[in-house]
Amino acid sequence: MGSPLERGSSFRPADVAIPFHPDEPSHPEKPSHPDPDPAPLRETVLEPAHGSVLGLDLGDARIGVAISDPDRRLAVPVGTIHVGQPPGELFAVAALARERGATLIVLGLPLSLRGERGESAVHAESFAQALRNVVDVPVELHDERLSTVEAERALAAAGTRGRERRRVVDAAAAAVILQSWLDGQQSNG
């Protein structure tokens, strides 16, 4: 069976068509309003300090994917998973984590610039909880403020334009999120 992601350097989206809809009965209840007292970004999870980390940027149409080296120093974009019918995208992420030997998954948490949780952050938290039910590695949320903006700027500076940029920005944003998490681990450890 093929990879959940198309292979190659073009970072084309995968054939996997799988959406996540927290409003559906098989998923955790979605709060109707943001929690005024947001939970900490990091959960207390015993995780190995070594091994590849899978980074995810959850979007409406695609999930950007990045992976770190086993020493957790560098994040590189891998590709994207199409958002389609649930729970297939969760299984695609789980298969990719197994295929890449990930020991941890880091999912971007889109807080507002003021650090508040809106609808997108609640959606990411629900996705993370659902993902925890299908993977055998820890799933951690990480503040992703401005990650897509940073990825867009880097791609523009590299001369990537139009359709090509739209195709790779999600994976590049996942790499920005994961690199931020990796850098935080280096400074804390």
C-alpha positions in Angstrom: 0.0 0.0 0.0 1.3 3.5 -0.7 2.1 6.3 1.7 -0.6 8.6 3.0 1.4 11.3 1.3 2.5 11.5 -2.3 6.2 11.1 -2.5 8.6 13.5 -4.3 9.9 17.0 -4.0 6.8 18.7 -5.2 5.0 18.2 -1.9 1.8 17.5 -3.7 -1.3 16.8 -1.6 -2.1 13.2 -0.9 -4.8 11.1 -2.4 -6.3 10.7 1.1 -9.6 12.6 1.3 -10.5 12.8 4.9 -12.1 15.6 6.9 -12.6 16.2 10.6 -15.9 17.5 11.8 -16.0 17.9 15.6 -19.8 18.5 15.4 -20.4 14.8 14.4 -21.4 12.4 17.2 -18.2 10.4 17.0 -16.1 13.3 18.1 -15.8 15.2 21.4 -18.4 17.9 22.0 -17.4 21.2 20.6 -17.9 24.1 23.0 -20.1 26.9 21.7 -17.7 29.6 22.9 -14.0 29.9 23.6 -12.9 29.1 27.2 -12.0 32.4 28.9 -9.3 30.6 30.9 -7.4 28.6 28.3 -5.6 25.4 29.3 -1.8 25.4 29.1 -0.4 24.7 25.7 1.7 21.9 26.9 0.2 18.8 28.5 2.0 16.7 31.0 3.0 13.8 28.8 5.9 11.4 29.3 7.6 11.4 26.0 10.9 10.1 24.7 13.5 12.8 24.4 14.8 11.2 21.2 13.2 10.2 18.0 11.4 11.9 15.1 8.6 14.2 15.7 5.7 14.7 13.3 4.4 18.3 13.0 0.9 19.1 11.8 -0.7 22.3 10.6 -4.5 21.7 10.6 -6.3 23.6 7.9 -9.9 23.5 6.5 -8.8 21.8 3.2 -5.4 20.3 4.0 -3.3 19.2 6.9 0.3 20.3 6.4 2.9 17.7 7.6 6.5 18.1 8.6 9.0 15.7 10.3 12.1 16.2 12.4 15.3 14.3 12.4 15.7 11.7 15.1 17.9 14.1 17.1 15.1 16.7 17.1 17.1 19.5 15.7 15.6 20.2 12.2 12.1 20.2 10.8 11.5 19.6 7.1 8.2 19.8 5.2 6.8 16.4 4.0 3.6 17.2 2.2 -0.1 17.5 2.9 -3.1 15.3 3.7 -6.4 16.3 2.1 -9.2 16.9 4.6 -12.2 14.7 3.5 -14.5 12.3 5.3 -13.9 11.5 9.0 -12.2 9.7 10.5 -9.9 8.9 7.6 -7.6 11.8 8.0 -6.9 10.7 11.6 -6.0 7.2 10.2 -3.8 8.9 7.5 -1.9 10.8 10.2 -1.6 7.6 12.3 -0.3 5.7 9.3 2.2 8.4 8.5 3.4 8.6 12.1 4.1 4.8 12.0 5.7 4.9 8.5 8.0 7.8 9.6 8.8 6.3 13.0 7.5 9.3 14.9 7.7 9.1 18.7 5.6 12.3 19.2 3.1 14.4 17.2 3.0 18.2 17.6 -0.2 19.9 16.3 -0.3 23.6 15.8 -2.8 25.5 18.1 -4.0 28.6 16.4 -4.4 31.1 19.2 -5.3 34.7 18.4 -2.5 37.3 18.6 -3.7 38.1 22.1 -3.3 34.5 23.1 -7.1 33.7 23.2 -8.7 30.5 22.0 -11.2 31.0 19.2 -13.1 28.5 17.0 -10.0 27.3 15.2 -8.2 26.6 18.4 -11.2 24.7 19.8 -11.2 22.7 16.5 -7.5 21.9 16.9 -8.0 20.8 20.5 -10.8 18.5 19.4 -8.7 17.1 16.5 -5.8 16.5 18.9 -8.1 14.6 21.3 -9.5 12.5 18.5 -6.0 11.8 17.2 -4.9 10.6 20.6 -7.5 7.8 20.3 -6.0 6.4 17.1 -2.2 6.8 17.6 0.1 5.1 20.0 2.4 8.1 20.5 1.8 11.3 22.5 0.1 14.3 20.8 1.1 17.7 22.0 -0.4 21.2 21.1 2.0 24.0 20.3 1.2 27.7 19.7 1.3 28.4 16.0 0.6 32.1 15.9 1.8 33.6 12.6 3.3 30.3 11.3 1.4 30.5 7.9 2.5 34.1 7.6 6.1 33.2 8.2 5.9 30.2 5.8 4.3 32.5 3.1 7.1 35.1 3.5 9.8 32.4 3.3 8.3 30.9 0.1 7.9 34.3 -1.5 11.5 35.1 -0.7 12.5 31.8 -2.3 10.7 32.8 -5.4 7.8 30.3 -5.1 4.7 31.9 -6.6 1.0 31.4 -7.2 -0.4 27.9 -7.4 2.9 26.3 -6.4 3.1 28.4 -3.2 -0.5 27.5 -2.3 0.3 23.9 -2.8 3.3 23.9 -0.4 2.4 26.5 2.2 0.6 24.1 4.5 3.6 21.8 4.7 5.9 24.8 5.1 3.7 26.1 7.9 3.9 22.6 9.6 7.7 22.9 9.4 7.6 26.3 11.0 5.4 25.0 13.8 7.6 22.0 14.4 10.8 24.0 14.2 9.4 26.4 16.8 8.6 23.4 19.1 12.1 21.9 18.5 13.8 25.2 19.3 11.8 25.5 22.5 12.9 22.0 23.5 16.5 22.9 22.9 16.4 26.0 25.0 14.5 24.1 27.8 16.7 21.1 27.9 
